[in-house]
Amino acid sequence: MKGKKVSMCIVCGKPKKGIAVHEDHVIFAIRWFKTNITKNASNNELVVCKECYPKYAKERRRYTSRLSLYIGIGLIFAILLIISTPSVGSVLAAIGVLVFLYALSLLSYIPRLELEIQHGIDTGASVSTKPQKWGKLQNNK
């Protein structure tokens, strides 16, 4: 099974056909870790199936709102840290706070779809989840 990639839905975890997931820095890091550290990489093609798309869109909206919230809170703390004691240490602490809050947002990470990247759609929420629209959204591989 090493030569053939299996399409796996990221929501239900079953081998199904669907819309391809964009391979971004987080997925690259996970694949690198599984290949080089755990030696347990399956290198499946990640997709979102038709049945799971509404749940995916809801989770993607939730992730993007959490990311915005965490980064906003991190920026407020960073600015307050730098203003209260302007020094190199406070700048490093501000960067540390931002990195920590970004990492915290990754606990609920949901990747974008290739379709969203190609069409410039901001989040999964912008794509209609109506069944008659599915034919346009389906990845025909």
Protein Blocks (a to p, Z undefined) as FASTA:
>chain_A
ZZpccdddfklopacddddddddfklmmmmmmmmmmnopagkiacdddfklmmmmmmmmm
mmmmmmmmmmmmmmmmmmmmmmmmgcfklmmmmmmmmmmmmmmmmmmgccddfklmmnop
ablmlpccbfklmmmmpccZZ
